[in-house]
């Protein structure tokens, strides 16, 4: 049910128009005002919008203007949505908008979407957390104009040896490789995958190692809209089978074969 006096922050999914959730599609179909992420969102998704919906490309306006459009539209009794690429919980700037709108006594609700790392993993048939390899996924971005805390420097995160995923950082891939190796756990032969526009019609996948991925990305002329994934889960040479589905493993739903 769509609630009055409520602004919805809606995740569109990774790009494939069929990977939008049913709830997100329903909101998009009913929205009077749509502020969308024009620089990253697949424009085919906007085909779900009703014909008289007013569209605003967030790439062309600043945070104050976005806030004013959402606030004013809602006060006029219209359904306004902030339509994000991927999932609104990651690298989306929703916090600064929601906090301000709540001060105006406007309700806010977030509708999750499939984030790009999951779209990329599906394109690669990856299990990002693999028994015997790693049970941890680190999602981050490289530092340039947008700083990161000192404790989250790439070389520090790399010391965990976990699966790592970088958003919004493909243009800094040489720096990323240098920092990962500096961490002392990853090395030149560590597998790397780069997925350009995961799940889009023109998706590109490049698989290599830390030793050759920079040149491969350069040759492919990929400079934006790509996810970088690092870790042995990409090409695991030795992993463990799941305990849960082991015939002899007993848990709350099933007794192992060795239990009489």
N, C-alpha and C positions, 0 to 999 in steps of 0.2 A: 504494500500500500504506500502510495506517495503522500507524504505528510505536508501540510501547509506550513508556511513560514520556515521552510527548511531549504538549505542549500546543500546539494549533493556533490561531493568530490568523487568522481567516478573514474575507475581504472579501465582503460580500453583494451588491455592485453598487449602482447608483444608486436602485433602488426597484422596477422592473419585475421580478416573480419569475422571468421567463424570461431575465433578463440575469445570473443567477448562473452562475458557471462550473461545469463538471461536477465538478471536484475539490471545490469548496466544497459543492455539493449532496450529494456522497457523504459528506463529513464531517458535515454537518448531519443527514443521515439516520441516521448511526451513533452520534452523540454521546449520551453518558449525561447530561452536564451541559453546559448552554448558558448562557453569560453574554452577553447581547445588549444592543445599544445601543437601549434602548426609546424614547428621545426622538426618534430619527431613522430608525430602521429600519422598513421596511414590514412590518407584522405578518403579512401573507400569506406571507412567507418562512418563518415558523415552522411553517407547515402541512407543510413537508417533514420536520420533526423527528418522531422516533418517539414513540408515545403515552406511553411511560413516562419520557421524558426529563424531567429536572428543569431548569426555566427560572428564571433570575435576571435581573431587569431592572437593568442597570448604572446607569441613571439614578437609582435609589433607594438605591445603596450607594456607599461611598467606595473609594479605591484599595486600602486595606489589606484590606477585606472581599473585594474582587474577587480579590486575590492569594491570600488564604487559601482561597477556594473552589476556585480553579484548582489550587493546590498540593495541598490535602488530597484532592481528587477523584482527581488523578493518582497520588498515593501509594497510594490504595486500589485502583488498577488500573482506574479508570474513564477513559473517553475524555471529556476536558473541552475545550471550545472557547470562545474569546472571539470572539463573532460581531459584527463591526463593519459599520456602514453604509459603503457605498462601498469604498474601498481602505484597508487598514490603514497604508499608508505616509504618509497625509496627515491631520494633525490628529486623531490617534487615541490618543495616549498609550501606544503599545505599548512604547516604549523603557524606560520606568520599570518596567513589568511584567516584560519579558523579562530585564533586567539582574538583577532580584531572584530570578527563578526559576532562572536559570543558576547563581547562587550556591548554590541548593538542589540542584544537580546534576540539574535537570529540563530536558530538551531542549525547544526551542521552534522552531516552524516557522511561517512566514507564507505564507498563501495569498492571492494578489492578487485584487482585484476591480475592476470598472469604476468609476472614480471619477465624482463628480457632474458635473465639468466636461465629461467626455466624453459623459455622458448628455445634458447640456444642449446640447452642440454637435450631437449627433445629432438632437435635436428641432428644431433650427434649420437643419439641413442645412449646418452651418458647416465650413469648413476653417480651423482656428485659426492655421495657419502658411501664408501665401499668398504665392507669389513676387511680388516687386515691392511688397508691402505690409509684411510682417514675417515673419521666420523665428524669432521668439522668443515664447514664452508665459510670462508671469509669474503664478504662483499665490501668493496671499497672503491676509491677513485684515486688517481694520481694527482699530485699537487702542482698547480701552476698559478693561475690567477685566483683560484679558490683554495685557501690554505686548509691543511688538516692538522689536528693536534700532534705534537711532537711524539707522543706515545704511539701514534698510529702511522708513523713513517713506514714506508713499504719494507725497508730492510728489517724493521722490528717485527712486523706482521709475518714476514717470510720465515722467521725462525721457528714458527709452528709446523711448517711443512705440510699444512693442510691444503685442500683445494682452495684456490683463490680466484675471484672473479672481479674484473675491473670494468666499471661503467665509465662512460664519458671520458675515456683516456687513450683511445687508439692513437691519437696524434702524438702521444708521449711514450710510445711503446719502447723506444730505445732507452729512455730513462728508467722505465719500469724494469726492463731486463737487467740493467746494471744494478739497480737496487735489490732486486730479487736475489741475484747471485751474491751480492754483498752480505746478505743475511746468513750465508754459510750452509744452508740446507739444500736449496735448489742448485742445480748446476747446468752446464751447457746442454746436457742430454735430457733434461726435464721436459716432458711433453707440454705443448702449448696449442690451444685452439683459438682461432679468431673467427667469430661469426658476425658477418656484416648483415644488418637488417634481418635478424632472425625471424623466420616464419613469413617474411614478405615474399612476393612473387619473384623478386630479383635477389634473393638471399645468396650470399657467397660464404663458403666455408674454407678456411685455410688451417691445415694442421701441420705443425712442425715441432721444433724444440726451441729452448731459449737461445741456442746457438745460431739458429737460422731464421727465426720468425720475423726479425726486423726486415731482412731483405725480402722475404716472401710477401710481407704486407706492403712494402714499398713497390714491389713488382706488380702487385694487384691494384695499386693506386687507391688503397682504402685509407681515408683520413678522418672519417667520422661515422657515427651511427653503427658502432660495432662493440661487441662484448669480447673481452679477453678472458680466457679460462686457462689456469695453470695448475698442473698437478698430475700425479701418476694415474689418476682415475681415467685420464684420456686414453692412455694405452697401458692398462695394467698388465704386468707380466706375471704377477702372482697375487691372488686375493683369496680371502676365505669365504666359504659358503655361509649363508645365514644360519644362525643357531635356531631361530624361530621355526624354520621349515625342515630342520634336521629330523629324520624319522625317529631318532632316539631322544629328542628333546621334549621334555614335558613342560607345559605351561597351563594357564587357567582355562584354556579352551580345548586342549587335546593332551592325551597321555602318549608318551613315547612308546615305541614298539617294544622296548625292553622292560616296560612296566606291566606286570601281570595283574 
